[in-house]
Amino acid sequence: MSNFHDSDFEHLRKLCRLGFSPEEKAAIFESIQKVLGYVEQLGEVNTEGVASCNFVLRSMLKNQTRDDVIKELLPRDQFLSNAPEQIGGMVRVPSVMKATE
């Protein structure tokens, strides 16, 4: 079985800033141990001579794109109604650069 101990679990819990009841902790701890046991079991599989696989599906090798479709623009009033702030008929955004002298 894996070398995943309660101290490792506590460290992981603190890093993730998680909080749960003792019952939840026991269930999660058991689940993690099962997953790690399964991963250890996979390590026993003989993969000698098997080429590495970077992608499960060949279709993932190319970008999935769609054709651009020109549609009607939203009316300005409707567009601006979704903006949190507006000024002079334009969307107001926070400053990203400071002015220098």
N, C-alpha and C positions, 0 to 999 in steps of 0.2 A: 504494500500500500504506500501511499505518498507520505512524504515527510512534512505535511501541512499540520501545524500545531495550533493550539489555542492562541499562543503569543503572536503567530503569524496572522491569524484571523483578526486579532485586536489591532494589530498594526495596520492591516488593510482597512478595517472599519474606520480607524482614525483618519487615514489618508483620504478616504472617500467621504468622510464626515457623515456617516450613517448612524442612525439610532434605531433600535428595535427591541422588542421584548425578549426575555430569555427563551421562550418557545420559538420565536422567529429565528433567533440566533442559532439554536440547535438545528433547525431545519436547513438554514442556509449553510451552516458549517458542514452538515452531512452531504448536501448537494455538491458543495465544492470538493469534498473528498471523493465523491463518486466520479466527478468530472476528471479530477487529477488521476484517479485510478484508471479511467478509460484512456487517458492520454499516455500513461505508462504502458498500458496494454498495446497501444498502437506502436510504441517504440520497439516492441518485440517482433513486429512484422518485418519479414525479409524484403527489403526494397533494392537489393543489389541488382544492378543492370536495368533498373527502371529509370527512365528519363524524368527529370524534374518537370513539373507542370506549373507554369506561372498563372495560367487562366483556366478555369474550369470549362468555360464555354468559348468557343472560337469567336462567337458573335461579339464578345467583349473586347476583341482586339481592335475594333473600329469604332469610331465615334458614332453615336446614334444622333442624327440630326433630323430636323423637319424643314420643310420649305417655308420660307417667310410668306406670310399672307398679309396684304395691305387691307386694313379695315378702317372704318370711320373713327375719327378721334372723339374722345369724350368732350362734351361741351365744357368750356372753361369753368363755369360755376360748379358743375358736378365734380370736375377734377379737383378744384380747390377745396371743395367741401370735405375731401378726405385728408387734406393736409393739416397737420397739427397747428402750424402757424403759417400765416401768409402776410405779405406786405406788397402793396401796389399791384395786385393781380398776379403775384408770383409766389412760389413756395419759399418760405424762409427756412434756411438750414443753419445749423451751428457753424461758427467760424472754425476753420481747420488750420489756418495759418495766422501767425501773429505779425502785425505790421512792425517793421523795423525802420529806424531812422537812417 
